[in-house]
């Protein structure tokens, strides 16, 4: 990243939503009303989130849901920005993502949540290797909303 004052100021004032919710829960507390959800969750810890070296904040956030069953898959989905949508590289992107999709399937949870919407959609495209349906591949914040019955 550029080493400018503007970039430093911006980066010190920006968080991923899951990191932000975890921070609020620790420092201020969350609104009451989180309830159990109707199934376990496999969290896909996306490559960009792993590169940030801040831990699995999506898992930490989802663990705020009462009695949540959370599993984590830390494998590349194969999407890689435009890599997964380009005609010349799409087949390779699917090949790279299949191991992650297979790990998701072995967890046998109702939901697959990825902190990267594109990676989640790409893993969903590998449905032959997974047990997730169209409405069950979500962003982790959607499960917090579900827990609040929003």
C-alpha positions in Angstrom: 0.0 0.0 0.0 1.1 3.5 -0.5 2.8 4.9 2.5 0.9 8.2 2.6 -0.8 9.9 5.6 -4.2 9.7 3.7 -3.9 5.9 3.3 -2.8 5.4 7.0 -5.7 7.5 8.2 -8.2 5.6 6.0 -6.9 2.2 7.0 -6.9 3.0 10.7 -10.6 3.9 10.4 -11.9 1.0 8.4 -12.9 -2.5 9.5 -14.6 -5.5 8.0 -18.2 -5.9 9.2 -17.4 -9.0 11.2 -14.4 -7.4 12.8 -16.6 -4.4 13.7 -19.3 -6.5 15.3 -16.8 -8.5 17.3 -15.2 -5.2 18.5 -18.6 -3.8 19.5 -19.5 -7.0 21.4 -16.3 -6.8 23.4 -16.2 -3.0 24.1 -19.9 -1.9 24.2 -22.0 -5.1 24.1 -24.6 -6.0 21.5 -28.3 -5.4 21.6 -30.2 -8.3 23.3 -32.2 -10.6 21.2 -29.7 -12.9 19.5 -31.4 -16.3 19.2 -30.3 -19.7 17.9 -30.4 -20.3 14.2 -31.8 -23.4 12.5 -28.5 -25.1 11.5 -24.8 -25.3 11.7 -22.5 -23.0 9.7 -19.3 -23.7 7.8 -17.3 -20.5 7.5 -15.2 -20.2 4.4 -12.2 -18.0 5.6 -11.4 -16.2 2.4 -7.9 -15.7 1.2 -8.0 -11.9 1.5 -9.2 -12.3 5.1 -6.4 -14.7 5.9 -3.9 -12.2 4.5 -5.1 -9.5 6.9 -3.7 -11.6 9.8 -6.5 -10.7 12.1 -7.9 -14.2 12.8 -11.2 -15.7 11.8 -13.5 -12.7 12.7 -16.4 -14.2 10.8 -16.2 -17.3 13.1 -15.8 -15.1 16.2 -18.8 -13.0 15.2 -21.0 -16.1 14.5 -20.0 -17.5 17.9 -22.0 -14.7 19.4 -25.1 -16.6 18.3 -26.4 -18.8 21.1 -25.4 -22.5 20.8 -24.0 -21.9 17.3 -22.2 -24.8 15.7 -19.4 -23.3 13.6 -16.8 -25.0 11.5 -14.1 -23.3 9.5 -12.6 -24.1 6.1 -9.4 -22.3 5.3 -8.8 -23.2 1.7 -8.8 -21.1 -1.5 -12.1 -20.9 -3.3 -10.3 -20.4 -6.5 -12.1 -17.3 -7.5 -9.3 -14.7 -7.1 -11.0 -11.6 -8.3 -11.7 -11.8 -12.0 -9.8 -15.2 -12.3 -13.0 -17.1 -11.5 -15.1 -15.4 -14.1 -12.7 -15.2 -17.1 -13.4 -17.7 -19.8 -9.8 -18.7 -20.1 -9.3 -19.4 -16.4 -12.7 -20.5 -15.2 -12.0 -24.2 -15.4 -8.8 -23.8 -13.5 -10.6 -21.7 -10.9 -13.1 -24.5 -10.4 -10.3 -27.0 -10.1 -8.6 -24.9 -7.4 -11.9 -24.4 -5.5 -13.0 -28.0 -5.5 -11.0 -29.0 -2.4 -12.7 -26.2 -0.4 -16.1 -27.3 -1.7 -15.4 -30.8 -0.6 -14.3 -29.7 2.9 -17.6 -27.7 3.1 -19.5 -30.9 2.2 -17.8 -33.0 4.9 -18.9 -30.5 7.6 -22.5 -31.2 6.7 -23.9 -27.9 8.0 -27.0 -26.1 6.7 -25.2 -22.9 5.9 -22.0 -21.9 4.2 -20.9 -18.4 5.0 -17.9 -16.6 3.4 -16.6 -13.2 4.2 -16.0 -12.9 0.5 -19.3 -12.8 -1.5 -17.5 -13.7 -4.8 -15.8 -16.7 -3.2 -19.1 -17.8 -1.7 -20.8 -17.6 -5.1 -18.0 -19.4 -6.7 -18.1 -22.2 -4.1 -21.9 -22.3 -4.7 -21.2 -23.0 -8.4 -19.3 -26.1 -7.3 -22.6 -27.4 -5.9 -21.9 -30.9 -7.3 -19.2 -31.1 -4.6 -21.3 -29.5 -1.8 -24.6 -29.9 0.0 -25.6 -26.2 0.1 -28.6 -24.9 -1.7 -29.2 -21.5 -3.3 -30.6 -19.8 -0.1 -28.0 -21.3 2.2 -24.7 -19.7 0.8 -24.6 -16.4 2.7 -22.4 -13.7 4.1 -21.8 -14.1 7.8 -23.7 -10.8 8.7 -26.8 -12.3 7.2 -26.8 -15.0 9.8 -26.5 -12.4 12.6 -29.5 -10.7 11.1 -31.3 -14.1 11.0 -30.4 -14.7 14.6 -31.9 -11.3 15.5 -35.0 -12.3 13.4 -34.5 -9.4 11.1 
